[in-house]
């Protein structure tokens, strides 16, 4: 972890005891292909971890002898066959749309993703049917290891902030985005607890008591991306505020 990031966040009276208690998070990006990462994300949407694992297992079993199917193999699979694995009609259509776009190089591969800035990459990924901003942000965090991603629509982020700041109500996504839009100085993630909600958790400002996020702070706004897992590395899907599938 970058020492400057630790020093900056350690000035925050809310974050300081949590950082000291839990320390840095040793997050290792998964580095899956974009196709695999988004395929698994689509399958996991709106499912518990256990149910998602079962359906992913059935999906992989459609392609014996492979740890994960290729784009061509998925495109050659009829939607009815995909549905036999437990995928909904919509998810089967999403996977075929994803595979088509990957083959056409309209979805960037892993190396191409690394060259794109966050917002441009999110725009490219959310053009795929069934991929919303939240899912794209999860790819940036868990697959690419991007350190400065603030998924403000995520319920765990909001609950984590609420708990850390001892607030009675959840902060609105716009409130978190406003507070996190300041100076970006945190270069590596830190881990903070979210209680029973295991999600990415983000955004805190120095010297603030939790009664609302001010537009500025004498100690400067910093952004922290604490991460917690629901088992295998990517949190269970959360419906975004827009209503578009995650």
C-alpha positions in Angstrom: 0.0 0.0 0.0 1.2 3.4 -0.9 2.4 5.2 2.3 1.0 8.5 1.2 -2.4 7.0 0.8 -2.3 5.6 4.4 -1.1 8.9 5.8 -3.9 10.8 4.0 -6.7 8.5 5.1 -5.3 8.2 8.6 -6.1 11.9 9.1 -9.8 11.1 8.9 -11.3 10.5 12.4 -13.8 8.0 11.1 -11.4 6.0 9.0 -8.5 6.1 11.3 -9.7 3.5 13.9 -11.0 1.2 11.2 -7.7 1.3 9.2 -5.8 0.6 12.4 -8.1 -2.3 13.3 -8.3 -4.0 9.9 -5.2 -3.0 8.0 -4.7 -3.2 4.3 -6.6 -5.5 2.0 -4.5 -7.9 -0.1 -6.7 -7.9 -3.2 -5.3 -9.7 -6.2 -7.2 -9.0 -9.4 -8.5 -12.2 -11.0 -7.3 -11.3 -14.5 -10.0 -13.3 -16.3 -10.8 -12.6 -19.9 -13.4 -9.9 -20.3 -15.7 -12.5 -21.8 -15.4 -14.8 -18.8 -15.7 -12.0 -16.2 -18.9 -10.6 -17.8 -20.4 -14.0 -18.5 -20.0 -14.9 -14.8 -21.4 -11.5 -13.8 -24.5 -12.0 -16.0 -25.1 -15.5 -14.5 -24.8 -14.1 -11.0 -27.2 -11.3 -11.3 -30.1 -11.3 -8.8 -29.0 -14.7 -7.4 -27.6 -15.8 -4.1 -24.0 -17.0 -4.0 -25.1 -20.6 -3.7 -27.6 -20.5 -6.5 -25.2 -18.7 -8.8 -22.5 -21.3 -8.1 -24.9 -24.1 -9.1 -26.0 -22.5 -12.3 -22.4 -21.6 -13.3 -21.5 -25.2 -12.7 -24.3 -26.3 -15.0 -23.3 -23.8 -17.6 -19.7 -25.0 -17.6 -20.9 -28.6 -17.8 -22.5 -27.8 -21.2 -18.9 -27.7 -22.5 -17.1 -30.8 -21.3 -13.3 -30.8 -21.0 -13.1 -27.0 -20.7 -12.5 -24.9 -17.6 -14.6 -22.2 -19.4 -16.1 -22.1 -22.9 -14.8 -20.0 -25.7 -16.8 -17.3 -27.4 -17.3 -19.5 -30.4 -18.6 -22.4 -28.3 -21.2 -20.1 -26.6 -22.3 -18.7 -30.0 -22.8 -22.3 -31.3 -25.1 -23.1 -28.3 -28.8 -22.7 -28.9 -30.6 -20.5 -26.4 -32.8 -23.5 -25.3 -29.6 -25.4 -24.4 -28.4 -22.5 -22.3 -31.7 -22.4 -20.5 -31.3 -26.0 -19.6 -28.4 -24.9 -17.4 -30.9 -22.7 -15.4 -30.4 -19.4 -17.2 -33.5 -17.3 -17.8 -34.5 -16.4 -21.3 -33.1 -12.9 -20.8 -29.8 -14.1 -19.4 -29.4 -16.5 -22.3 -30.0 -13.6 -24.7 -27.5 -11.5 -22.8 -24.8 -14.1 -23.1 -25.2 -14.5 -26.8 -25.2 -10.7 -27.3 -22.0 -10.5 -25.2 -20.3 -13.3 -27.2 -21.3 -11.6 -30.5 -19.9 -8.3 -29.4 -16.7 -9.9 -28.2 -16.2 -11.7 -31.5 -16.8 -8.4 -33.3 -14.2 -6.8 -31.0 -16.8 -4.3 -29.8 -16.0 -5.4 -26.3 -12.4 -4.9 -25.4 -10.2 -7.8 -24.4 -8.2 -7.8 -21.2 -5.2 -6.0 -22.6 -7.3 -3.4 -24.3 -9.2 -2.8 -21.1 -6.0 -2.0 -19.3 -5.4 0.9 -21.8 -8.8 2.5 -21.4 -9.7 5.0 -18.7 -12.4 4.0 -16.3 -15.3 6.0 -17.7 -14.5 5.1 -21.3 -14.3 1.4 -20.4 -17.6 1.5 -18.5 -19.3 3.1 -21.5 -18.0 0.3 -23.7 -19.0 -2.4 -21.4 -22.5 -1.1 -20.6 -23.3 -1.2 -24.3 -23.7 -4.9 -23.9 -27.3 -6.1 -23.1 -27.7 -6.8 -19.4 -24.5 -5.0 -18.4 -25.2 -2.0 -16.2 -22.8 0.4 -14.6 -22.5 -1.6 -11.4 -21.4 -4.8 -13.2 -18.9 -2.8 -15.1 -17.5 -1.3 -11.9 -17.2 -4.7 -10.4 -15.1 -5.8 -13.4 -12.9 -2.7 -12.9 -12.4 -3.5 -9.2 -12.1 -7.3 -9.0 -10.8 -8.3 -12.5 -8.6 -5.3 -13.3 -7.7 -4.1 -9.8 -8.5 -0.4 -10.5 -8.0 1.4 -7.2 -10.3 4.5 -7.6 -13.8 3.1 -8.4 -16.7 4.3 -6.4 -19.9 2.2 -6.9 -22.3 4.7 -5.4 -25.4 2.7 -6.3 -24.2 -0.4 -4.4 -26.3 -1.0 -1.2 -23.2 -2.2 0.6 -21.3 0.9 -0.1 -24.1 3.0 1.3 -24.7 0.8 4.3 -21.0 0.7 5.0 -20.8 4.5 5.0 -24.0 4.7 7.2 -22.5 2.3 9.8 -19.0 3.9 9.8 -20.5 7.4 10.3 -23.2 6.2 12.7 -26.0 7.7 10.6 -29.7 7.0 11.0 -30.4 6.9 7.2 -28.6 5.6 4.2 -26.8 8.3 2.2 -28.1 8.8 -1.3 -26.0 7.7 -4.2 -25.7 11.3 -5.4 -24.5 12.3 -1.9 -21.7 9.8 -2.1 -20.8 10.7 -5.6 -20.6 14.4 -4.6 -18.4 13.7 -1.7 -16.1 11.4 -3.6 -15.6 13.7 -6.5 -12.9 15.7 -4.8 -9.2 15.2 -4.7 -8.2 11.6 -5.6 -5.1 10.7 -3.7 -5.7 7.2 -2.6 -3.7 4.9 -4.9 -4.5 1.5 -3.3 -7.5 0.0 -1.6 -8.0 -0.3 2.1 -10.4 -2.7 3.9 -13.2 -1.6 6.2 -15.9 -3.7 7.8 -19.5 -3.5 6.5 -21.1 -5.6 9.2 -23.4 -8.2 7.8 -23.4 -6.6 4.3 -20.4 -7.7 2.3 -20.0 -5.4 -0.6 -17.5 -2.9 -1.8 -17.6 0.1 0.6 -16.5 3.5 -0.3 -16.1 7.3 0.2 -15.3 9.2 3.4 -14.2 12.7 4.1 -11.9 14.1 6.7 -13.2 15.8 9.8 -16.8 15.1 9.1 -19.3 14.0 11.7 -21.7 12.2 9.4 -24.7 14.6 9.2 -24.4 15.0 5.4 -21.5 15.2 3.1 -20.2 18.8 2.5 -19.0 20.0 -0.9 -15.5 20.7 0.6 -13.5 20.0 3.7 -10.6 21.7 5.3 -8.8 18.4 5.4 -9.6 17.7 1.7 -11.7 14.9 0.4 -10.1 11.6 0.0 -11.5 8.5 -1.6 -11.1 5.1 -0.1 -12.2 1.8 -1.7 -12.5 -0.8 1.0 -13.5 -4.2 -0.3 -15.3 -7.2 1.2 -16.2 -10.4 -0.5 -19.2 -12.7 -0.7 -17.0 -15.7 -1.1 -15.5 -16.0 -4.5 -14.6 -12.4 -5.2 -17.5 -10.7 -6.9 -20.4 -9.6 -4.8 -24.0 -10.7 -5.5 -25.7 -8.6 -8.0 -27.4 -5.4 -6.9 -30.1 -3.8 -9.0 -28.9 -0.3 -10.0 -31.0 2.7 -9.5 -31.7 3.1 -13.2 -33.5 -0.2 -13.3 -31.3 -1.6 -16.1 -30.0 -5.1 -15.3 -26.7 -4.9 -13.5 
